[in-house]
Structure formats: C-alpha cells, structure tokens
Amino acid sequence: MARWTGEWLSSPATARAAADSEPPRWPGEHLRLPEDGVGAVAGSGRRFLGLVVDLLLASLLTSLFIRPEFADPGVMQQFNIWSLVMWVAITAVPAAVFGFTPGMAVCGVRVARLDGRSMVGVWRALVRAVLTFLIIPAAVRNADNRGWHDRATGTVVVRMR
C-alpha cells in the first residue's frame, strides 16, 4: 500500500507491486471515470486557468473596496491580504455548496467527491483552499491527475462539458 504521499514516494515493495499491476490507460480509470467527455478527470490546463480566473476575480473585487497604490507598500500589503481573504471566500463557499468556483465554471470543471455525495462540504472546500494556497500540494499529481489536496479530501476534479 502506498503512503499518503502517493505513488512517487512508494516503498520498494509497493513499487514492485505497482510494476506487476497494469498501469492505467487514462487518468481516472482506477476511479471508474470515463476516458473523455463529461465526468472525465480534468486536465491540468483547465485547472490552472480556473485558478488564474479566481485570482483575477478576487483582485478585481478587492479593488472595489481598496484602491491599489503600487508606490505605497503598506496599502499594497493590505490589498494583498484582503485579496487573499476574497479568494478564499469566492473559492471555498461556492466549492462547498455547488462543487465549483467561478473560475472552474468558466473552464467547465467541478470538484466531485469520490464517495458519490453531491455536495463537497465546508471542511473539504476549506482544506482544498488552504492546500491550494500552499501550491505544492496542488501541483504534485498522481496518475489520476489528483493532487495532494484532492487525495486529502477524497475529491477529484472532473469535466462538466
């Protein structure tokens, strides 16, 4: 059995067992997800674009309340903190209730629970947001294109269209 770090940090015994088993033909095959189309595992490009859209939206919404002044470090520090708060609000709340953030909706992807329940839930959405903020947990992926934040919360990002 692989450690929580996934396939890339497996023990020698796990590596031998993995070598004996057949590798997946597409991301999500082991999760019984389709190879392509609706419900298939979302690609890295769509996921990254969704994150960028969410970050831009958070900055734009923050600029409605705090005027960014690039020459003043104090104002920019306050702007950045409030942008982060806004980003958590526009990612965690919609992901918990609807299963997608505004950026994910634009890119046609959503978060789905592996146990089949419809709502992601508040704690899963918050853990995903915190681990996404740390970048590395979201960037390190396994064969099913799931990052540490997906594996820690029992979720997978799938295509909506």
C-alpha positions in Angstrom: 0.0 0.0 0.0 1.4 3.4 -1.0 2.0 6.0 1.7 -0.1 9.2 1.8 2.5 10.9 -0.4 1.3 8.8 -3.3 3.0 6.7 -6.0 6.1 8.9 -6.4 7.3 8.1 -2.8 6.4 4.5 -2.5 8.3 1.8 -0.7 10.3 -0.8 -2.7 7.6 -3.4 -2.0 4.9 -1.1 -3.3 6.9 -0.2 -6.3 7.3 -3.9 -7.2 3.5 -4.5 -6.7 2.8 -1.4 -8.9 5.1 -2.7 -11.6 3.3 -6.1 -11.6 -0.1 -4.4 -12.0 -1.3 -2.9 -15.2 -0.8 0.9 -15.4 -3.9 3.0 -16.0 -4.7 3.7 -19.6 -6.1 7.1 -18.8 -6.3 9.3 -15.7 -9.3 8.3 -13.6 -9.5 4.7 -14.9 -8.9 3.3 -11.4 -11.7 5.7 -10.1 -14.1 4.3 -12.8 -14.3 7.6 -14.6 -14.7 7.9 -18.4 -11.7 8.5 -20.6 -13.1 11.6 -22.2 -16.1 14.0 -22.0 -18.4 14.9 -19.1 -17.2 13.2 -15.9 -13.7 12.6 -17.1 -10.7 13.8 -15.0 -10.0 17.5 -15.9 -6.7 18.3 -17.4 -4.0 20.5 -15.8 -4.6 23.4 -18.2 -8.2 23.8 -17.3 -7.5 23.6 -13.6 -4.7 26.2 -13.8 -6.8 28.5 -15.9 -9.6 28.2 -13.4 -7.2 29.2 -10.6 -6.0 32.2 -12.6 -9.6 33.4 -13.2 -10.4 33.0 -9.5 -7.2 35.0 -8.5 -8.0 37.8 -11.0 -11.7 37.9 -9.8 -10.5 38.2 -6.2 -8.2 41.1 -7.1 -10.9 42.9 -9.0 -13.4 42.5 -6.3 -10.9 43.7 -3.7 -10.1 46.8 -5.8 -13.7 47.8 -5.5 -13.1 48.4 -1.8 -9.3 49.2 -1.6 -7.6 51.2 -4.2 -4.3 49.6 -5.0 -1.4 52.1 -4.8 1.7 50.4 -6.2 4.1 53.0 -4.7 2.8 52.5 -1.2 3.9 49.1 0.3 1.5 49.5 3.3 -1.5 49.9 1.0 -0.4 47.0 -1.2 0.2 44.7 1.8 -3.4 45.5 3.0 -4.7 45.0 -0.6 -2.9 41.6 -0.9 -4.3 40.4 2.5 -7.8 41.3 1.6 -7.4 39.8 -1.9 -6.4 36.5 -0.2 -9.5 36.7 2.0 -11.7 37.4 -1.0 -10.1 34.5 -2.9 -10.9 32.1 0.0 -14.4 33.4 0.1 -15.0 33.0 -3.7 -13.4 29.6 -3.8 -14.4 27.8 -0.6 -18.0 28.8 -0.3 -19.1 28.0 -3.9 -17.0 24.8 -4.0 -18.6 23.7 -0.7 -22.2 24.3 -2.0 -22.1 24.0 -5.7 -18.9 22.0 -6.4 -17.1 24.6 -8.4 -15.6 28.1 -8.1 -16.3 30.9 -10.6 -13.0 30.1 -12.4 -13.9 26.4 -12.6 -17.3 27.3 -14.0 -15.7 29.4 -16.7 -13.3 26.4 -17.6 -16.0 23.8 -17.4 -14.7 21.8 -14.4 -16.0 20.9 -11.0 -15.0 19.2 -7.8 -16.6 15.8 -7.2 -16.5 13.6 -4.1 -15.3 10.1 -4.6 -18.0 8.7 -2.3 -20.7 9.9 -4.7 -22.3 12.5 -2.5 -23.5 15.6 -4.3 -22.0 18.4 -2.0 -18.3 18.8 -1.4 -18.9 20.2 2.0 -17.4 23.1 4.0 -14.4 21.3 5.6 -13.3 19.7 2.3 -13.6 23.0 0.5 -11.6 24.8 3.2 -8.8 22.2 3.2 -8.6 22.3 -0.6 -8.3 26.1 -0.5 -5.6 26.1 2.2 -3.6 23.4 0.4 -4.0 25.1 -3.0 -2.7 28.3 -1.4 0.4 26.4 -0.4 0.8 25.5 -4.1 3.0 22.3 -3.8 0.1 20.1 -2.6 -1.9 21.1 -5.6 1.0 20.8 -8.1 2.2 17.3 -7.1 -0.1 14.9 -9.0 -0.5 11.1 -9.3 -1.5 9.0 -12.3 -5.2 10.0 -11.8 -4.2 13.7 -12.1 -5.2 14.2 -8.4 -3.0 16.5 -6.2 -2.4 16.1 -2.5 -5.3 18.4 -1.8 -7.7 16.1 -3.8 -6.3 12.9 -2.1 -6.5 14.5 1.4 -10.2 15.4 0.9 -11.4 12.4 -1.1 -12.2 14.5 -4.2 -11.4 14.6 -7.9 -11.8 17.5 -10.4 -13.9 16.4 -13.4 -15.1 18.0 -16.6 -18.6 19.5 -16.8 -18.7 19.7 -20.6 
